[in-house]
Amino acid sequence: MLLTTLINIVKQRVNGIDENAIIDILDTISNEDLFTKEIISSYLANGDDLQTFLDVLCEHNIIETMFNYECEDEGDDVEIAKSLQDNCMYCKRSIEESPHIVREIYKIKNDELSYLIEKHIDEGMERYVGREYITNLKELKKRIRDVVPFLGSGTSIPLGLPNWVGLIRELQDGLYDDDLRQFNNYLDAGDIFNALDLLVECSITYSETEIKTFIKDYIHEHIKTELDEKYHNINDILKLNSDFYITTNYDNALSFYKGKFSTSPFILDDLKDLQDLFEEKNNRIIHLHGNVERKESLVVTKKDYEKVYESEKNKNIVNGIMTRKHFLFIGFSFTDKYFTDLYTLLQNNIGGQHFIILSDLHRHQVKSLRDIGLKPISIKVNESEYVKEHDVTSEKTQKIVHSLKHVINYLIR
């Protein structure tokens, strides 16, 4: 039987179940030699729905019902029978008669179930990832335990914050005429540092310290810390359960949504021993460019940037991570000069193979990415099946969120 046919039958007979839940259940039981109802009860809390689901699988020869039994009179071991009418191997009476403790169990009959599920999932991913990038996605999945998510400003846009260029553009007050035009020209080209240098030199409103104060206040005012998880990917990224996370973002989105993690910022200067970082496995969140709770730590100007990346200690830390882990860049733009400068600096020092998730990437751009050691995974946005519910952020942003959720669910399956 085709898996799609089975899924449609289950959806018709089991109230309110969707395709993802059906696949999750089938994926769970396909890895078990024998299983009980309890293993899928978290998916189907209603007992009638659960039994209907199992009945459908039995009717279509996906599973068969068997029985565990113990004979209280003759033996303590648990045995297996195919029918309640089978005789106990100890007392020779039918196992449905006293003194037997009997429990219903199930066995997979279709040996191809795992293969069919994997094939169905791979085909389903083509709705969200370009077909030519599925191989890269599978390679990332194989290496996922050795991956460190490296997050850019795109991950915080659904939470009400602008990207890096958009945040700096908010500072244009106090610039006029040629200064304002040149400031915006720099930002349009993604040249953040020249824009900031111009701002510091020419603005009558903002000094370097005041720029950092503005950024801190802006983030505190605009970030949404209790947004439903269907509208952002922070919870999805945390499900990757990486030993640690790296972000160039100033905000504490990861900390807020992680809950149990202290919102106390952790920056490069706090990292004293790289070995401790690898061994603690505490989902540590490292703010590479500073944290909003410590204004003085914010890497804003070119001088700040050079101070961070010219430090031998910091170079050794980043080098040590890149030589032992694969970065997964999320929330960056390939056309963002700030990102390409950052990545080129890292890559020139260390090398290695890393991954980046981008949206609607054209194949012509792939060679440039591969030349610098990046394996791209392009998620579909223009072709997304996302159905807009209401304006939380732009429709494009929510399409990215929607597709990225499916990618991460695939990676952690």
N, C-alpha and C positions, 0 to 999 in steps of 0.2 A: 504494500500500500504506500502511495506517495505521502510524504509527511504533511504536505499542504492539505491533502484530503483529510487526514486525521485531525489536523488543527481545526479545520472548518467544522467537522463533526463535534469535536469537543466544545467549540464556541457555541454551537447550536443547543447543546444539551446541558452545559454547565453555566449557571447564572453569572453574568458579569465578568467572566474570565477573558483576558486578552491574550494575544499571540505570544507576547514576551513572557508572560507567566507560564503558559503551556510549555514553551521551549525550556524555561528554567527548570520546571518540574521534570521534564523528560531528560534533560541534561543531568539532573541530580540522580535520578534512579538508574540511568544508563551506566553509571560508575559503580553500581552495587551488584554483587552476586545475588543477594537476597535482601529484601527491604520490607519494612512495616509501614502502616499508614502514617505513623508519627513523623517519618522523614519528610513528608510533604504537607503536614498539617499547618505549617507556617504559611503556606501558599493558599490553602483552602481551609479556613477556620470552620466553615459550616460543614458539619458531618455528612449531610445529604449530598452536598456538592462534591465532597471528597470521594464518597462512595460511587457517585455517578461517573466521576472521572476514571476511577479504577475499573468500573464496569465497562466503559468504552474501550479501555486498553485491553481488557480480557476478550471482549467480543471481537476485536480485530487482531487477535493473536500477537499483541505486543508483549503482554505479560501473561503469566498463569498464576492461579491461586494455589498455595500450598499451606501446610500447617506445621508449626512447631508444637511439640507436646512433651510433657513430662509425666511419667508414671509415678504417682505418689506411693504406691505399694511396693514396686519392684526395683525401681532404679531412679537415680538422681540426675542422669545425663539428659540433655535436651536432644530429641530426635526430630526428624522431618518426615512427614507423610504427605502423599499427594491427594488424599481424600479423607474425609471424616469417617468413612466406612472402613478404612484400613485398620488392620489389627495392630495393637501395640506389640513391639518386639520383645517386651518383657512379660506382661501378664496375658498376652494373646487375645485380649478383649478389644472390641472396637474402641478407637481413641475418643469417640464422642461420648462414650459412657464413662461414668465415674470409675476409677479415681484418677482421671487425667486432667491436667491443666493444659488447655489448648489455646494457641494464639495463631491468628491468620497472618500469613506472610505472602510475599509475592516474588516471583522470579522472572527475569527478562527472558522472553522466548525469541525475540528478533535480534539475532547476533549483529545485524547491521545498524542497530539503532544509533550507536555513537557516531558512526560514519555519516548517517543520514542527517543527524543533528548538526554536525560540523559543516556539512555541505550546505544545509539550509541557512545556517548562520552566515557562512561566507557569502552566499548569494544575496542574503538580506543586507549585508554590509555595503553592497554595491549601490544601494539606495542612498548611502551617506558618504561613501568614499569612492573616488574615481577608480575604475577597474584597474588601470595601470599602476595604481598605488597599493593594491591589496597585498602584493608580495612584501613591500616595505612594512605594511601594517602587521603582517604575520611574523616578520623578523623582529619587530618591536615587541610583539606579544611573547616571543620566545625569550627575550632578554629582559622582560619587564621587572624581574627581581633585582636587576643590576642597573636600573634606570633611576636617575634623579630628575624630577620635574623642575624645570627652570622657567619661571613664570614672568611674563611681561604685563604691560598695562592693559592689554586686551582682556585679561581675566577679571579685571575690576570694573570694566565698562558697564556690565549688566547691573552692578551695584550702585550705579549713579555717578561714577567718576569718569572724567574724560581720559583719553590716552595721553601720553607724555606731551605730545605737541599741543593737544587741546588744553592741557593744564597750563603750560607756559604761555599760551595765547591769552589766557585770562589776565595776564600781568601787563597788558599793553597800555593801561592807564599811565599817563605821564610821558608818553612818547607822541611826538607830533611830526607831521609832514614827512620829510625824507627819512627820519629816524624810524617812524612807524612803518613806512613802506618797506624799508630794508629789513626791519624786524620780521614782518610778515613774509617777505621773500625768503629769508633764512628758514622760517618755520615751514613754508610750503615745500622747501627742498629737503626738509627733515634735518636741517643743520642746527640742532638744538644749542650747541655750545656757543656758536657765533651769535645766535639770537640772545642768549643769556649774557654774553659778554657785552653786547650792544646795550642790553637793558641796564646792566650795572653801570656802564659808563655814561649813558645818555638820559636815563629816566630821571625825572625830577621827583618821582614818587617812591621808588624802591631802591634801597641799598641791598647788598648781598644778604645781610641778616634779615632785612624786611621781606625779601623774597622767600626765605625759608619760613618765616612766620606766616606769610600768606598761604604757602603750600600746606602747612600744618593746619591752619584754621579752615581752609577750603575743604580738606579731606574730612575733618571732623564734622563739618556742617553737612556735607553731601553724601557721605557713604551710608548705604543701607545695610544694617547689621542683622536684620531679622526678615530678610526677603525669602519667600518660599523657594525651596531648592529647585523647583522646576524652571525658575527664571534665571539661574546662574549655574556655573560649573565648579564652584569652590568645593562643595561637598563631593562632587564626582572626583575631582583631583585628589582630595583627601582619601578617597576609597582606594587609590593606588597604593596606599600604605607604604610609601617609600620610607627608607631609613631616615631621610631628611629631605627638605625642600629648599630650593634657592629661588629668591625673587629679587628683581630690581625695583619692585613696587615699594613705595613708602608706607602704604596702608597696612593695617592688621587684619585684612579680610580672612586670611587663613586661620589666624588665631581666634577670631571671633566665632567662625563657623566650626572650628575644631572643638570648641567648648571646653574640654578638660585641659587644654593647653593654656598656660598663663599668657596673658596679653603682654607681659613684659618683653620688650623687643630684644632680639638677638642679632648683633651685627658682626662684621668680620673682626673687629677689634676684641670682641668677647671670646673669640675662638682661639684657645691657647694650644690645644693638642689635637691634631688631625686624627690620630689614632682613636682618641676618645669619641670623636664624632662618629667614626665608623662602627665602633663597638657598642655605643649606648642604644642605638636603634629606638630612638624615642620620638620619631617623626619631627625632629628639630626643624625649625623654620629660620633660615638665615637670610637676613635682609642685606643684600650685597651693596646696595647704595643708600643704606641708612634706614631709619625707622621714624615714623611721624611722632612717636612719643619721645624721641630724643632729637630735638630740632638741630642740635649742633652736629649730629651724625649724617644729616642729609647731604648726599652727593648731588650738587646742583650745577655748579660752575665747572669750567674746564680745569680750574685749579684744584677743586675737590676731586674730580675724576682722576687727574694725574697723581694726586696724593695717594689714592686708593691703589691704583694699578702700578705705581712705581715702587710701592713697598715690597721689599723682598719677602717679608713674612706673608703678605697677602698673595703674592705670586705663587709662593710655595703651597699655600692652602688650595688655591684654585687649580694649580697644576696637579696637586695630589689627588683632588677629586676627579679631574678629567681623565687622569691616567687609570683610575680604578673603576670609574662609572661611565655610563652613557647618559648624556644630557637629553632630555625631552623638552624642547622649547615649545611653550604654549603661550599664546597671547602676544606674540611678536608679529611684525609685518616684514615680509621680505624686502619691501621697498623703503623701510624705515632706516635712514642713514645711521641713526643712533644705534640700532641693533646690529647692523652690518659692521660698524666700527668696533663695537664691543666684541662681537663674535670673532672677527678677524684677529683682534688682539689676543684673544684666548687661544684660537686655533693655531696661530703662528708660534705660540710658545709650546704647545703640547701636541696638537694633532688629535687623532682618535676618530672614532665613528659615533656620530650623534644624530638625533632625529628632530624634526620640526613638523608641527601640525599647522597647516595654512589653509585658507579657504579659496576655492576656485582657482587653483594654481594652473597656469598655462604650461604646457609641456616644454615650451621654449625656455622657461626659467629654470628647468630642472638641472641642466648641465652646470649652470653657475653654482647651484646649491651643492651638487655632487662634488664639484671641484674643491670646495672648502670643507668636505667631510660631513655634509648634512644629507641625511636621507629624508626626503619630504613625504608627507602624507597629506593629500589634498582632500579636504572635506567639501561636500557639495552644499552650496548656499543658494545659488540661483535656482537650482533644481530641487531644493529641499521640500519635503512633504509637510513641513511645519504648518500648523493651523493657528493663526493669530487669535489669541483670546482677548487681550486688552493691552494697552500701551504701558508696559513696564519700562522698556527701552525701545530702541528702534526695531522695526521688523527684521532688518538684516542681522542685528545683534542677536535677536532671539532665534533666528534660523541657525546661526553659528552655535549657540548654546544647545539647541536641539540636536544638531548633527554630532557635536562633540560628546554629548551624553552617550550616544550610541557607540561611538568609538571607544570611549573609556569603559563602558560596560563590556565591550568585546575584549578589551585588554585584560580585564580582571576576571573574566568568566573562567 
